[in-house]
Structure formats: C-alpha cells, structure tokens
Amino acid sequence: MLTFPNAKLNLGLYVTARRPDGYHELETVFLPLPWTDVLDVLPAPKGQAASDLTLTGRPIPGALATNLCLKAYELLKADFPDLPAAQLHLHKIVPIGAGLGGGSADAAFALRAIGEVFGLHLTTEQLENYARRLGADCAFFIQHTPRLARGKGDVFEAIELNLSGTACVVVYPGLHIGTAQAFAGIVPRAPAYPLRAALSQPITTWRDTVSNDFEASLAPAYPVLAAIKQQLYAAGAVYASLSGSGSAVYGLFTGAAEASTLPWPAEYLVWRGQL
C-alpha cells in the first residue's frame, strides 16, 4: 500500500504552561502541508518472521530499530499478536528537525496503512490513541485536516480555515534543531491574542496577532531564522513564521507569482506550492 505522509505547518504556537509530566501545555493550529514523504507497506515475503524497514532519500539519524514506522508496527503487534510481519519502505523527503512533523506523519501513516493492509478495521479514534503513544503531534496526521491543538499538541478542536488559493514557500536552511534545545529558552505564557479569534480575522492581520514563541527563544543562536522571515516579508508574504520548534520558516502569499520568484542560497531546501 503506497501512501504519502504529509508535513504540517503551525499557525501560531504558544507554550502556555509546564506540566508535571515534563511536557508543556501548547496552543497551536496544525495545518496540513502537501510536502510529502513516500511510505510503502506490504505483507512481508513468505517465510519472513520479523518486520523490516528499508530507507532511501534524506538520511535519518539513529538506529533503524528506533524508527517510528517500526515502532508503529510494534505498537499494533502488542495488541494484535497474530499480526503478520510487514515489509515497509520509507523514502524520506521532508527534512528532519525542521518543525514540519515529518517523522510524526510517517508514524501516523504507518499505523493507518498497517491497519488497512492487514484488515485490522481500526477506527479513527483507535488510530489517534495509538498515534498519541508514538509522539505528541502524531495524532494530528490521522485525519490531517486543520485542527486547533492544545495539551501536548494532541487534544484537538475543529477550526474553520479557508486558505484555498494561498501560495506557500517553506525555507529550510539546513539546521537541525532538537526539541530540548528549542524548549530551553521558553518562558511559558498566555498568548496576547486568543489564537482562534486571531485566525478568524483576515490573513493580512495575522502578522500583528499570531506568533510562534520559539522564534524569540531561538533567535540568539540562529539569526538566520529572522533573516529568512524578513526576506519572505520583503518579497510580499502576507504572513511569515517559524513552523513548530524547528528551523523551517514559511511565508504565505496571496499570489503564486510572488512566491515563485524568490531566490535562495543553493544549500537551502525550498518547497513551493499551494495550500
């Protein structure tokens, strides 16, 4: 079963409190981004007892056994002992450590694909609950529609957003920013403007009312992030922001022509498209 795990953008991201379990309370809106990896899930060849994962594309750090796609299989295997072995292949395209949720998307799509390939008949609620056990934002990718997220990023509310026709440019400057590093400079606070109310206003107002707390905490160490954001605004973006706690910066444009003419250094990875 061939699937295409999509990335996400954060529209606003606020760290509002520290939790006793070591996580933080967040408030953000997750927006699906049609920049995808490629994941294929098939039954393993006859006689193969253990599931296997092969990788191509962008390098993924860490031991293969820790990959979230295999973790997804193991999570289901624990509840479905008769689950046959699977053969998984992931072609990695979305950069890692960029705040785009690529690894979380891979895990969520693996859960859903394994369930479908082997006829587990899992409900959306079951899939989301499994996904929550793999990562804080994994559950979003089960339905991958715009969601207002709270808690660790895994408690969702529906939100109406109409960004059809909006062009987007995502710029990844090649920096891998770890989650612990990103949170180190955060001081939890309530947002100055309630996020749902701010996003209900015209997109031209978001620049003054919608922000990402990680921009200020990462700015001293990574001035390139602010520079990219200013370049996007200078080129005509109506809204620009860091996505998540990573290093990808995106700009939203009302016209595709504006977005397509931006030049970037050759070492940057740039995605352009329509939302």
PyRosetta script that sets phi, psi and omega in degrees:
from pyrosetta import init, pose_from_sequence

init()
pose = pose_from_sequence("MLTFPNAKLNLGLYVTARRPDGYHELETVFLPLPWTDVLDVLPAPKGQAASDLTLTGRPIPGALATNLCLKAYELLKADFPDLPAAQLHLHKIVPIGAGLGGGSADAAFALRAIGEVFGLHLTTEQLENYARRLGADCAFFIQHTPRLARGKGDVFEAIELNLSGTACVVVYPGLHIGTAQAFAGIVPRAPAYPLRAALSQPITTWRDTVSNDFEASLAPAYPVLAAIKQQLYAAGAVYASLSGSGSAVYGLFTGAAEASTLPWPAEYLVWRGQL")
pose.set_psi(1, 117.3)
pose.set_omega(1, -177.8)
pose.set_phi(2, -92.3)
pose.set_psi(2, 126.3)
pose.set_omega(2, 179.8)
pose.set_phi(3, -131.6)
pose.set_psi(3, 166.2)
pose.set_omega(3, -175.1)
pose.set_phi(4, -132.3)
pose.set_psi(4, 85.4)
pose.set_omega(4, -179.4)
pose.set_phi(5, -61.8)
pose.set_psi(5, 123.0)
pose.set_omega(5, -175.9)
pose.set_phi(6, -95.5)
pose.set_psi(6, 151.9)
pose.set_omega(6, 175.8)
pose.set_phi(7, -77.9)
pose.set_psi(7, -178.9)
pose.set_omega(7, 176.6)
pose.set_phi(8, -140.5)
pose.set_psi(8, 159.1)
pose.set_omega(8, 168.8)
pose.set_phi(9, -114.6)
pose.set_psi(9, 154.2)
pose.set_omega(9, 170.8)
pose.set_phi(10, -102.5)
pose.set_psi(10, 123.6)
pose.set_omega(10, 169.5)
pose.set_phi(11, -96.1)
pose.set_psi(11, 101.6)
pose.set_omega(11, -172.9)
pose.set_phi(12, 73.1)
pose.set_psi(12, 143.5)
pose.set_omega(12, 175.0)
pose.set_phi(13, -155.4)
pose.set_psi(13, 114.4)
pose.set_omega(13, -177.0)
pose.set_phi(14, -121.9)
pose.set_psi(14, 134.2)
pose.set_omega(14, 174.1)
pose.set_phi(15, -100.0)
pose.set_psi(15, 107.9)
pose.set_omega(15, -168.0)
pose.set_phi(16, -99.4)
pose.set_psi(16, -19.0)
pose.set_omega(16, -178.4)
pose.set_phi(17, -168.4)
pose.set_psi(17, 158.9)
pose.set_omega(17, 171.5)
pose.set_phi(18, -93.0)
pose.set_psi(18, 144.1)
pose.set_omega(18, -178.9)
pose.set_phi(19, -104.5)
pose.set_psi(19, 152.4)
pose.set_omega(19, 177.7)
pose.set_phi(20, -62.0)
pose.set_psi(20, -24.3)
pose.set_omega(20, -177.4)
pose.set_phi(21, -84.6)
pose.set_psi(21, 6.0)
pose.set_omega(21, 178.2)
pose.set_phi(22, 95.6)
pose.set_psi(22, -15.0)
pose.set_omega(22, 176.1)
pose.set_phi(23, -85.0)
pose.set_psi(23, -179.4)
pose.set_omega(23, 176.9)
pose.set_phi(24, -121.8)
pose.set_psi(24, 151.2)
pose.set_omega(24, 171.8)
pose.set_phi(25, -80.4)
pose.set_psi(25, 130.2)
pose.set_omega(25, -177.2)
pose.set_phi(26, -120.9)
pose.set_psi(26, 159.6)
pose.set_omega(26, 167.4)
pose.set_phi(27, -140.3)
pose.set_psi(27, 123.5)
pose.set_omega(27, -177.4)
pose.set_phi(28, -159.4)
pose.set_psi(28, 167.7)
pose.set_omega(28, 168.6)
pose.set_phi(29, -117.2)
pose.set_psi(29, 124.5)
pose.set_omega(29, 175.2)
pose.set_phi(30, -89.1)
pose.set_psi(30, 132.6)
pose.set_omega(30, -179.8)
pose.set_phi(31, -124.9)
pose.set_psi(31, 122.9)
pose.set_omega(31, 178.6)
pose.set_phi(32, -60.6)
pose.set_psi(32, 139.4)
pose.set_omega(32, 178.0)
pose.set_phi(33, -121.3)
pose.set_psi(33, 125.5)
pose.set_omega(33, -176.5)
pose.set_phi(34, -78.6)
pose.set_psi(34, 45.2)
pose.set_omega(34, 170.2)
pose.set_phi(35, -106.9)
pose.set_psi(35, 118.2)
pose.set_omega(35, -166.0)
pose.set_phi(36, -126.6)
pose.set_psi(36, 153.8)
pose.set_omega(36, 161.8)
pose.set_phi(37, -87.5)
pose.set_psi(37, 179.6)
pose.set_omega(37, 175.4)
pose.set_phi(38, -127.8)
pose.set_psi(38, 124.5)
pose.set_omega(38, -178.6)
pose.set_phi(39, -127.8)
pose.set_psi(39, 125.4)
pose.set_omega(39, 178.1)
pose.set_phi(40, -114.7)
pose.set_psi(40, 130.3)
pose.set_omega(40, 179.7)
pose.set_phi(41, -126.0)
pose.set_psi(41, 123.1)
pose.set_omega(41, -179.8)
pose.set_phi(42, -136.7)
pose.set_psi(42, 159.2)
pose.set_omega(42, 169.0)
pose.set_phi(43, -61.0)
pose.set_psi(43, 142.3)
pose.set_omega(43, 178.7)
pose.set_phi(44, -66.3)
pose.set_psi(44, 153.6)
pose.set_omega(44, 177.0)
pose.set_phi(45, -55.4)
pose.set_psi(45, 150.4)
pose.set_omega(45, -179.5)
pose.set_phi(46, -55.8)
pose.set_psi(46, 131.9)
pose.set_omega(46, 179.5)
pose.set_phi(47, 93.7)
pose.set_psi(47, -10.0)
pose.set_omega(47, 178.3)
pose.set_phi(48, -86.0)
pose.set_psi(48, 119.4)
pose.set_omega(48, -172.5)
pose.set_phi(49, -85.3)
pose.set_psi(49, -33.2)
pose.set_omega(49, -174.7)
pose.set_phi(50, -110.4)
pose.set_psi(50, 149.8)
pose.set_omega(50, 176.6)
pose.set_phi(51, -70.2)
pose.set_psi(51, 153.6)
pose.set_omega(51, -175.4)
pose.set_phi(52, -136.7)
pose.set_psi(52, 145.4)
pose.set_omega(52, 177.8)
pose.set_phi(53, -127.6)
pose.set_psi(53, 128.9)
pose.set_omega(53, 172.4)
pose.set_phi(54, -114.2)
pose.set_psi(54, 152.0)
pose.set_omega(54, -173.5)
pose.set_phi(55, -130.1)
pose.set_psi(55, 141.1)
pose.set_omega(55, 168.9)
pose.set_phi(56, -138.3)
pose.set_psi(56, 175.9)
pose.set_omega(56, 178.7)
pose.set_phi(57, 86.2)
pose.set_psi(57, -145.4)
pose.set_omega(57, -177.2)
pose.set_phi(58, -63.4)
pose.set_psi(58, 138.7)
pose.set_omega(58, 179.4)
pose.set_phi(59, -61.8)
pose.set_psi(59, 142.0)
pose.set_omega(59, 177.3)
pose.set_phi(60, -115.9)
pose.set_psi(60, 117.8)
pose.set_omega(60, -178.0)
pose.set_phi(61, -68.9)
pose.set_psi(61, 157.8)
pose.set_omega(61, 176.6)
pose.set_phi(62, 96.3)
pose.set_psi(62, 163.1)
pose.set_omega(62, 179.2)
pose.set_phi(63, -66.4)
pose.set_psi(63, 146.3)
pose.set_omega(63, -178.9)
pose.set_phi(64, -57.8)
pose.set_psi(64, -36.3)
pose.set_omega(64, -177.4)
pose.set_phi(65, -63.8)
pose.set_psi(65, -19.7)
pose.set_omega(65, -179.2)
pose.set_phi(66, -91.4)
pose.set_psi(66, -1.9)
pose.set_omega(66, -179.5)
pose.set_phi(67, -61.6)
pose.set_psi(67, 138.4)
pose.set_omega(67, -174.6)
pose.set_phi(68, -66.5)
pose.set_psi(68, -23.2)
pose.set_omega(68, 176.8)
pose.set_phi(69, -66.3)
pose.set_psi(69, -43.1)
pose.set_omega(69, 175.7)
pose.set_phi(70, -69.1)
pose.set_psi(70, -36.8)
pose.set_omega(70, 176.3)
pose.set_phi(71, -60.6)
pose.set_psi(71, -36.8)
pose.set_omega(71, 177.9)
pose.set_phi(72, -62.3)
pose.set_psi(72, -44.7)
pose.set_omega(72, 177.6)
pose.set_phi(73, -61.0)
pose.set_psi(73, -46.4)
pose.set_omega(73, -177.7)
pose.set_phi(74, -62.6)
pose.set_psi(74, -35.6)
pose.set_omega(74, 178.5)
pose.set_phi(75, -62.8)
pose.set_psi(75, -43.6)
pose.set_omega(75, 178.8)
pose.set_phi(76, -71.2)
pose.set_psi(76, -39.0)
pose.set_omega(76, -179.9)
pose.set_phi(77, -59.5)
pose.set_psi(77, -34.3)
pose.set_omega(77, 179.9)
pose.set_phi(78, -63.6)
pose.set_psi(78, -31.7)
pose.set_omega(78, -179.9)
pose.set_phi(79, -97.5)
pose.set_psi(79, -17.8)
pose.set_omega(79, 179.1)
pose.set_phi(80, -126.6)
pose.set_psi(80, 79.6)
pose.set_omega(80, -172.9)
pose.set_phi(81, -58.4)
pose.set_psi(81, -25.0)
pose.set_omega(81, -179.4)
pose.set_phi(82, -88.1)
pose.set_psi(82, 7.2)
pose.set_omega(82, -179.6)
pose.set_phi(83, -61.4)
pose.set_psi(83, 122.5)
pose.set_omega(83, 180.0)
pose.set_phi(84, -67.4)
pose.set_psi(84, 163.0)
pose.set_omega(84, 176.8)
pose.set_phi(85, -66.5)
pose.set_psi(85, 148.8)
pose.set_omega(85, -178.4)
pose.set_phi(86, -119.0)
pose.set_psi(86, 151.9)
pose.set_omega(86, 172.3)
pose.set_phi(87, -110.5)
pose.set_psi(87, 116.0)
pose.set_omega(87, -178.2)
pose.set_phi(88, -115.4)
pose.set_psi(88, 141.2)
pose.set_omega(88, 173.0)
pose.set_phi(89, -133.2)
pose.set_psi(89, 126.2)
pose.set_omega(89, -180.0)
pose.set_phi(90, -115.9)
pose.set_psi(90, 122.1)
pose.set_omega(90, 171.5)
pose.set_phi(91, -102.3)
pose.set_psi(91, 110.6)
pose.set_omega(91, -171.5)
pose.set_phi(92, -88.1)
pose.set_psi(92, 123.4)
pose.set_omega(92, 179.5)
pose.set_phi(93, -120.8)
pose.set_psi(93, -45.6)
pose.set_omega(93, -179.2)
pose.set_phi(94, -68.3)
pose.set_psi(94, 128.3)
pose.set_omega(94, -176.5)
pose.set_phi(95, -65.5)
pose.set_psi(95, 152.7)
pose.set_omega(95, -177.9)
pose.set_phi(96, -94.8)
pose.set_psi(96, 144.9)
pose.set_omega(96, 179.8)
pose.set_phi(97, 71.9)
pose.set_psi(97, 23.3)
pose.set_omega(97, -175.9)
pose.set_phi(98, -104.6)
pose.set_psi(98, -4.2)
pose.set_omega(98, -177.2)
pose.set_phi(99, 79.8)
pose.set_psi(99, 20.3)
pose.set_omega(99, -177.6)
pose.set_phi(100, -106.0)
pose.set_psi(100, -2.7)
pose.set_omega(100, 174.8)
pose.set_phi(101, 72.3)
pose.set_psi(101, 22.9)
pose.set_omega(101, -175.5)
pose.set_phi(102, -60.8)
pose.set_psi(102, -45.2)
pose.set_omega(102, 179.3)
pose.set_phi(103, -65.3)
pose.set_psi(103, -38.5)
pose.set_omega(103, 177.8)
pose.set_phi(104, -65.0)
pose.set_psi(104, -40.0)
pose.set_omega(104, 177.8)
pose.set_phi(105, -63.4)
pose.set_psi(105, -42.8)
pose.set_omega(105, 178.3)
pose.set_phi(106, -57.4)
pose.set_psi(106, -44.0)
pose.set_omega(106, -179.6)
pose.set_phi(107, -63.7)
pose.set_psi(107, -45.6)
pose.set_omega(107, -178.4)
pose.set_phi(108, -65.0)
pose.set_psi(108, -43.3)
pose.set_omega(108, 179.0)
pose.set_phi(109, -67.7)
pose.set_psi(109, -32.9)
pose.set_omega(109, 175.9)
pose.set_phi(110, -64.0)
pose.set_psi(110, -44.6)
pose.set_omega(110, 177.0)
pose.set_phi(111, -55.3)
pose.set_psi(111, -49.9)
pose.set_omega(111, -176.2)
pose.set_phi(112, -66.6)
pose.set_psi(112, -41.7)
pose.set_omega(112, -178.7)
pose.set_phi(113, -67.0)
pose.set_psi(113, -42.8)
pose.set_omega(113, 178.3)
pose.set_phi(114, -61.0)
pose.set_psi(114, -43.3)
pose.set_omega(114, 178.0)
pose.set_phi(115, -59.4)
pose.set_psi(115, -40.6)
pose.set_omega(115, -178.3)
pose.set_phi(116, -75.2)
pose.set_psi(116, -42.3)
pose.set_omega(116, -178.1)
pose.set_phi(117, -62.5)
pose.set_psi(117, -37.2)
pose.set_omega(117, -175.2)
pose.set_phi(118, -105.6)
pose.set_psi(118, 11.8)
pose.set_omega(118, 172.6)
pose.set_phi(119, 63.2)
pose.set_psi(119, 43.1)
pose.set_omega(119, -179.1)
pose.set_phi(120, -80.9)
pose.set_psi(120, -15.9)
pose.set_omega(120, 177.0)
pose.set_phi(121, 55.1)
pose.set_psi(121, 49.2)
pose.set_omega(121, -179.4)
pose.set_phi(122, -81.1)
pose.set_psi(122, 137.6)
pose.set_omega(122, 176.7)
pose.set_phi(123, -78.9)
pose.set_psi(123, 165.3)
pose.set_omega(123, 176.0)
pose.set_phi(124, -58.5)
pose.set_psi(124, -41.7)
pose.set_omega(124, 179.3)
pose.set_phi(125, -62.3)
pose.set_psi(125, -42.9)
pose.set_omega(125, 178.4)
pose.set_phi(126, -63.0)
pose.set_psi(126, -44.4)
pose.set_omega(126, 179.9)
pose.set_phi(127, -61.8)
pose.set_psi(127, -41.9)
pose.set_omega(127, 178.7)
pose.set_phi(128, -64.7)
pose.set_psi(128, -38.3)
pose.set_omega(128, 179.0)
pose.set_phi(129, -66.7)
pose.set_psi(129, -40.5)
pose.set_omega(129, 174.6)
pose.set_phi(130, -62.8)
pose.set_psi(130, -43.5)
pose.set_omega(130, -177.4)
pose.set_phi(131, -62.1)
pose.set_psi(131, -37.4)
pose.set_omega(131, 179.3)
pose.set_phi(132, -60.2)
pose.set_psi(132, -28.1)
pose.set_omega(132, -179.1)
pose.set_phi(133, -78.8)
pose.set_psi(133, -12.8)
pose.set_omega(133, -179.9)
pose.set_phi(134, -96.2)
pose.set_psi(134, -26.4)
pose.set_omega(134, -178.7)
pose.set_phi(135, 179.5)
pose.set_psi(135, 157.6)
pose.set_omega(135, -171.4)
pose.set_phi(136, -62.2)
pose.set_psi(136, -36.2)
pose.set_omega(136, -177.1)
pose.set_phi(137, -108.9)
pose.set_psi(137, 7.8)
pose.set_omega(137, -177.1)
pose.set_phi(138, -60.9)
pose.set_psi(138, -37.4)
pose.set_omega(138, -174.4)
pose.set_phi(139, -62.5)
pose.set_psi(139, -28.1)
pose.set_omega(139, 179.2)
pose.set_phi(140, -57.0)
pose.set_psi(140, -35.7)
pose.set_omega(140, -172.2)
pose.set_phi(141, -79.1)
pose.set_psi(141, -4.0)
pose.set_omega(141, 175.7)
pose.set_phi(142, -68.4)
pose.set_psi(142, -44.0)
pose.set_omega(142, 178.0)
pose.set_phi(143, -102.2)
pose.set_psi(143, -23.1)
pose.set_omega(143, 179.5)
pose.set_phi(144, 36.9)
pose.set_psi(144, 54.0)
pose.set_omega(144, 168.0)
pose.set_phi(145, -118.8)
pose.set_psi(145, 159.6)
pose.set_omega(145, -179.0)
pose.set_phi(146, -55.0)
pose.set_psi(146, 130.1)
pose.set_omega(146, -178.1)
pose.set_phi(147, -139.5)
pose.set_psi(147, 139.0)
pose.set_omega(147, 167.5)
pose.set_phi(148, -81.6)
pose.set_psi(148, 123.8)
pose.set_omega(148, -174.6)
pose.set_phi(149, -116.5)
pose.set_psi(149, 138.3)
pose.set_omega(149, 174.3)
pose.set_phi(150, -131.5)
pose.set_psi(150, -166.5)
pose.set_omega(150, -174.7)
pose.set_phi(151, 64.9)
pose.set_psi(151, -134.4)
pose.set_omega(151, 176.5)
pose.set_phi(152, -81.5)
pose.set_psi(152, 5.4)
pose.set_omega(152, -171.4)
pose.set_phi(153, 102.7)
pose.set_psi(153, 17.1)
pose.set_omega(153, -175.0)
pose.set_phi(154, -128.4)
pose.set_psi(154, 11.5)
pose.set_omega(154, 175.5)
pose.set_phi(155, -114.9)
pose.set_psi(155, 118.0)
pose.set_omega(155, -165.1)
pose.set_phi(156, -113.9)
pose.set_psi(156, 149.1)
pose.set_omega(156, 168.6)
pose.set_phi(157, -131.8)
pose.set_psi(157, 145.6)
pose.set_omega(157, 176.0)
pose.set_phi(158, -67.6)
pose.set_psi(158, 149.4)
pose.set_omega(158, 176.2)
pose.set_phi(159, -146.0)
pose.set_psi(159, 138.7)
pose.set_omega(159, 179.4)
pose.set_phi(160, -90.4)
pose.set_psi(160, 120.3)
pose.set_omega(160, 177.0)
pose.set_phi(161, -137.9)
pose.set_psi(161, 127.5)
pose.set_omega(161, 177.2)
pose.set_phi(162, -115.9)
pose.set_psi(162, 96.8)
pose.set_omega(162, 179.6)
pose.set_phi(163, -113.5)
pose.set_psi(163, 20.6)
pose.set_omega(163, 178.9)
pose.set_phi(164, -61.4)
pose.set_psi(164, 136.6)
pose.set_omega(164, -177.5)
pose.set_phi(165, 85.2)
pose.set_psi(165, -4.2)
pose.set_omega(165, 178.6)
pose.set_phi(166, -82.6)
pose.set_psi(166, 127.6)
pose.set_omega(166, 176.3)
pose.set_phi(167, -87.4)
pose.set_psi(167, 148.9)
pose.set_omega(167, -176.6)
pose.set_phi(168, -134.8)
pose.set_psi(168, 140.7)
pose.set_omega(168, 171.6)
pose.set_phi(169, -124.1)
pose.set_psi(169, 126.3)
pose.set_omega(169, 176.5)
pose.set_phi(170, -114.0)
pose.set_psi(170, 127.3)
pose.set_omega(170, -176.8)
pose.set_phi(171, -118.0)
pose.set_psi(171, 119.1)
pose.set_omega(171, 177.4)
pose.set_phi(172, -111.3)
pose.set_psi(172, 112.4)
pose.set_omega(172, -174.4)
pose.set_phi(173, -83.8)
pose.set_psi(173, 14.1)
pose.set_omega(173, 176.3)
pose.set_phi(174, 83.7)
pose.set_psi(174, 16.2)
pose.set_omega(174, 179.5)
pose.set_phi(175, -99.8)
pose.set_psi(175, 129.1)
pose.set_omega(175, 173.1)
pose.set_phi(176, -98.7)
pose.set_psi(176, 113.1)
pose.set_omega(176, -178.9)
pose.set_phi(177, -109.3)
pose.set_psi(177, 117.3)
pose.set_omega(177, -179.6)
pose.set_phi(178, -73.0)
pose.set_psi(178, 153.6)
pose.set_omega(178, -177.8)
pose.set_phi(179, -61.6)
pose.set_psi(179, -44.4)
pose.set_omega(179, -178.5)
pose.set_phi(180, -61.2)
pose.set_psi(180, -41.4)
pose.set_omega(180, 178.7)
pose.set_phi(181, -63.4)
pose.set_psi(181, -41.7)
pose.set_omega(181, -178.3)
pose.set_phi(182, -64.7)
pose.set_psi(182, -39.9)
pose.set_omega(182, -177.6)
pose.set_phi(183, -77.5)
pose.set_psi(183, -16.9)
pose.set_omega(183, -174.1)
pose.set_phi(184, -59.3)
pose.set_psi(184, -33.4)
pose.set_omega(184, -177.2)
pose.set_phi(185, -98.6)
pose.set_psi(185, 11.1)
pose.set_omega(185, -175.5)
pose.set_phi(186, -87.1)
pose.set_psi(186, 133.5)
pose.set_omega(186, 169.6)
pose.set_phi(187, -112.9)
pose.set_psi(187, 110.9)
pose.set_omega(187, -175.8)
pose.set_phi(188, -58.9)
pose.set_psi(188, 141.9)
pose.set_omega(188, 179.3)
pose.set_phi(189, -159.9)
pose.set_psi(189, 160.5)
pose.set_omega(189, 174.5)
pose.set_phi(190, -79.2)
pose.set_psi(190, 145.9)
pose.set_omega(190, 178.6)
pose.set_phi(191, -65.8)
pose.set_psi(191, 146.8)
pose.set_omega(191, 179.3)
pose.set_phi(192, -66.5)
pose.set_psi(192, -32.0)
pose.set_omega(192, 179.2)
pose.set_phi(193, -125.6)
pose.set_psi(193, 127.4)
pose.set_omega(193, 177.0)
pose.set_phi(194, -54.1)
pose.set_psi(194, 130.0)
pose.set_omega(194, -169.4)
pose.set_phi(195, -64.2)
pose.set_psi(195, -45.3)
pose.set_omega(195, -178.7)
pose.set_phi(196, -60.0)
pose.set_psi(196, -44.0)
pose.set_omega(196, -179.7)
pose.set_phi(197, -66.0)
pose.set_psi(197, -40.6)
pose.set_omega(197, -178.9)
pose.set_phi(198, -64.0)
pose.set_psi(198, -41.4)
pose.set_omega(198, -178.1)
pose.set_phi(199, -75.3)
pose.set_psi(199, -13.6)
pose.set_omega(199, 176.4)
pose.set_phi(200, -78.2)
pose.set_psi(200, -11.8)
pose.set_omega(200, 179.6)
pose.set_phi(201, -86.7)
pose.set_psi(201, 165.4)
pose.set_omega(201, 179.2)
pose.set_phi(202, -54.4)
pose.set_psi(202, 145.4)
pose.set_omega(202, -176.8)
pose.set_phi(203, -58.8)
pose.set_psi(203, -25.3)
pose.set_omega(203, 179.0)
pose.set_phi(204, -66.9)
pose.set_psi(204, -15.5)
pose.set_omega(204, 178.7)
pose.set_phi(205, -93.1)
pose.set_psi(205, -13.2)
pose.set_omega(205, -172.3)
pose.set_phi(206, -63.3)
pose.set_psi(206, -30.2)
pose.set_omega(206, -178.0)
pose.set_phi(207, -56.4)
pose.set_psi(207, -30.7)
pose.set_omega(207, -177.3)
pose.set_phi(208, -96.7)
pose.set_psi(208, -10.8)
pose.set_omega(208, -171.5)
pose.set_phi(209, -127.9)
pose.set_psi(209, -12.9)
pose.set_omega(209, -175.8)
pose.set_phi(210, -121.7)
pose.set_psi(210, 122.7)
pose.set_omega(210, -175.2)
pose.set_phi(211, -140.6)
pose.set_psi(211, 171.0)
pose.set_omega(211, 179.0)
pose.set_phi(212, -121.1)
pose.set_psi(212, 118.4)
pose.set_omega(212, -176.5)
pose.set_phi(213, -59.1)
pose.set_psi(213, -25.9)
pose.set_omega(213, -176.0)
pose.set_phi(214, -74.4)
pose.set_psi(214, -17.6)
pose.set_omega(214, 179.0)
pose.set_phi(215, -61.1)
pose.set_psi(215, -46.2)
pose.set_omega(215, -179.0)
pose.set_phi(216, -69.0)
pose.set_psi(216, -36.8)
pose.set_omega(216, -177.3)
pose.set_phi(217, -72.7)
pose.set_psi(217, -29.3)
pose.set_omega(217, -177.8)
pose.set_phi(218, -94.5)
pose.set_psi(218, -14.4)
pose.set_omega(218, -174.2)
pose.set_phi(219, -55.8)
pose.set_psi(219, -44.0)
pose.set_omega(219, -177.7)
pose.set_phi(220, -60.8)
pose.set_psi(220, -38.5)
pose.set_omega(220, -177.0)
pose.set_phi(221, -84.3)
pose.set_psi(221, -25.8)
pose.set_omega(221, -173.7)
pose.set_phi(222, -133.3)
pose.set_psi(222, 72.6)
pose.set_omega(222, -179.6)
pose.set_phi(223, -62.3)
pose.set_psi(223, -18.6)
pose.set_omega(223, 179.7)
pose.set_phi(224, -62.1)
pose.set_psi(224, -27.9)
pose.set_omega(224, -178.5)
pose.set_phi(225, -65.4)
pose.set_psi(225, -45.6)
pose.set_omega(225, 177.2)
pose.set_phi(226, -66.1)
pose.set_psi(226, -35.0)
pose.set_omega(226, -179.9)
pose.set_phi(227, -65.6)
pose.set_psi(227, -41.7)
pose.set_omega(227, 178.0)
pose.set_phi(228, -63.6)
pose.set_psi(228, -42.8)
pose.set_omega(228, 179.8)
pose.set_phi(229, -59.9)
pose.set_psi(229, -43.9)
pose.set_omega(229, 179.7)
pose.set_phi(230, -67.0)
pose.set_psi(230, -34.7)
pose.set_omega(230, 176.3)
pose.set_phi(231, -64.0)
pose.set_psi(231, -39.4)
pose.set_omega(231, 178.5)
pose.set_phi(232, -63.9)
pose.set_psi(232, -44.2)
pose.set_omega(232, 177.4)
pose.set_phi(233, -64.1)
pose.set_psi(233, -40.9)
pose.set_omega(233, -179.6)
pose.set_phi(234, -63.4)
pose.set_psi(234, -28.3)
pose.set_omega(234, -179.8)
pose.set_phi(235, -85.0)
pose.set_psi(235, -2.8)
pose.set_omega(235, 175.7)
pose.set_phi(236, 113.0)
pose.set_psi(236, 7.6)
pose.set_omega(236, 177.0)
pose.set_phi(237, -61.5)
pose.set_psi(237, 140.0)
pose.set_omega(237, 175.3)
pose.set_phi(238, -87.4)
pose.set_psi(238, -20.3)
pose.set_omega(238, 174.5)
pose.set_phi(239, -151.9)
pose.set_psi(239, 138.9)
pose.set_omega(239, 177.6)
pose.set_phi(240, -141.7)
pose.set_psi(240, 147.2)
pose.set_omega(240, -175.2)
pose.set_phi(241, -164.6)
pose.set_psi(241, 156.3)
pose.set_omega(241, 163.8)
pose.set_phi(242, -68.2)
pose.set_psi(242, 145.1)
pose.set_omega(242, 175.2)
pose.set_phi(243, -103.1)
pose.set_psi(243, 128.8)
pose.set_omega(243, 178.9)
pose.set_phi(244, 59.5)
pose.set_psi(244, -145.3)
pose.set_omega(244, 178.7)
pose.set_phi(245, -106.9)
pose.set_psi(245, 14.2)
pose.set_omega(245, -177.8)
pose.set_phi(246, -98.2)
pose.set_psi(246, -156.8)
pose.set_omega(246, -170.7)
pose.set_phi(247, -111.6)
pose.set_psi(247, 5.2)
pose.set_omega(247, 176.8)
pose.set_phi(248, -80.8)
pose.set_psi(248, 133.8)
pose.set_omega(248, 178.0)
pose.set_phi(249, -117.4)
pose.set_psi(249, 135.5)
pose.set_omega(249, -177.9)
pose.set_phi(250, -123.7)
pose.set_psi(250, 155.0)
pose.set_omega(250, 174.7)
pose.set_phi(251, -129.2)
pose.set_psi(251, 141.3)
pose.set_omega(251, 176.7)
pose.set_phi(252, -106.8)
pose.set_psi(252, 134.4)
pose.set_omega(252, -174.6)
pose.set_phi(253, -127.8)
pose.set_psi(253, 142.6)
pose.set_omega(253, 177.2)
pose.set_phi(254, -80.6)
pose.set_psi(254, -15.8)
pose.set_omega(254, 178.9)
pose.set_phi(255, -128.3)
pose.set_psi(255, 131.6)
pose.set_omega(255, -178.2)
pose.set_phi(256, -65.5)
pose.set_psi(256, -30.3)
pose.set_omega(256, -177.8)
pose.set_phi(257, -62.5)
pose.set_psi(257, -41.0)
pose.set_omega(257, 178.5)
pose.set_phi(258, -60.5)
pose.set_psi(258, -45.1)
pose.set_omega(258, -175.2)
pose.set_phi(259, -66.5)
pose.set_psi(259, -33.3)
pose.set_omega(259, -172.6)
pose.set_phi(260, -80.3)
pose.set_psi(260, -13.1)
pose.set_omega(260, -175.3)
pose.set_phi(261, -94.2)
pose.set_psi(261, -1.7)
pose.set_omega(261, -177.0)
pose.set_phi(262, -72.5)
pose.set_psi(262, 126.5)
pose.set_omega(262, 174.2)
pose.set_phi(263, -90.6)
pose.set_psi(263, 144.9)
pose.set_omega(263, 178.1)
pose.set_phi(264, -137.4)
pose.set_psi(264, 155.9)
pose.set_omega(264, 177.1)
pose.set_phi(265, -55.3)
pose.set_psi(265, 148.4)
pose.set_omega(265, -175.2)
pose.set_phi(266, -62.0)
pose.set_psi(266, -27.7)
pose.set_omega(266, -177.5)
pose.set_phi(267, -79.4)
pose.set_psi(267, -9.8)
pose.set_omega(267, 177.8)
pose.set_phi(268, -81.4)
pose.set_psi(268, 148.9)
pose.set_omega(268, 173.2)
pose.set_phi(269, -102.7)
pose.set_psi(269, 124.5)
pose.set_omega(269, -172.6)
pose.set_phi(270, -126.2)
pose.set_psi(270, 131.4)
pose.set_omega(270, 173.5)
pose.set_phi(271, -113.9)
pose.set_psi(271, 134.4)
pose.set_omega(271, 176.8)
pose.set_phi(272, -128.2)
pose.set_psi(272, 138.4)
pose.set_omega(272, 177.3)
pose.set_phi(273, 178.9)
pose.set_psi(273, -171.7)
pose.set_omega(273, 179.4)
pose.set_phi(274, -104.2)
pose.set_psi(274, 142.6)
pose.set_omega(274, 175.9)
pose.set_phi(275, -79.9)
pose.dump_pdb("model.pdb")
